[in-house]
C-alpha cells in the first residue's frame, strides 16, 4: 500500500483569531462527567528491603510527615491541594485547606 502525502498551504494566524472563544469553553459541560482518581498521600518512608522483610504484624513504620502537617491531595499523581484528615461518619475524609495555587505560593515564599 502506497501513502501519498501532499503539501498544503496554511493561512497565517492573525492576532484577531487569538481573541476568539476558548477552545474548551464549549466542552466544559461534558468535562464535568469525566471521572478522575483522587488519592491522598499521608507520607512516605525510606527503608531497605531487609527492614521491610523484617516487618511483622503490629510493627510501626514511621513516615516523613508530622502529625499536624497537611496531607497531599493528588489527581493523577499531581498535588492539587492539601488538607487535614477528618472523620466523615465511619470513613476518613480530607478537609481542603490549600489549593495547588495557594500551596505553591506558600511554599515558594
C-alpha positions, 0 to 999 in steps of 0.5 A: 500500500502506497501513502501519498502525502501532499503539501498544503498551504496554511493561512497565517494566524492573525492576532484577531483569531487569538481573541476568539472563544476558548477552545474548551469553553464549549466542552466544559459541560461534558468535562464535568462527567469525566471521572478522575482518581483522587488519592491522598498521600499521608507520607512516605518512608525510606527503608531497605528491603531487609527492614521491610522483610523484617516487618511483622504484624503490629510493627510501626513504620514511621513516615516523613510527615508530622502529625499536624502537617497537611496531607497531599491531595493528588489527581493523577499523581499531581498535588492539587491541594492539601488538607487535614484528615477528618472523620466523615461518619465511619470513613476518613475524609480530607478537609481542603485547606490549600489549593495547588495555587495557594500551596505553591505560593506558600511554599515558594515564599 
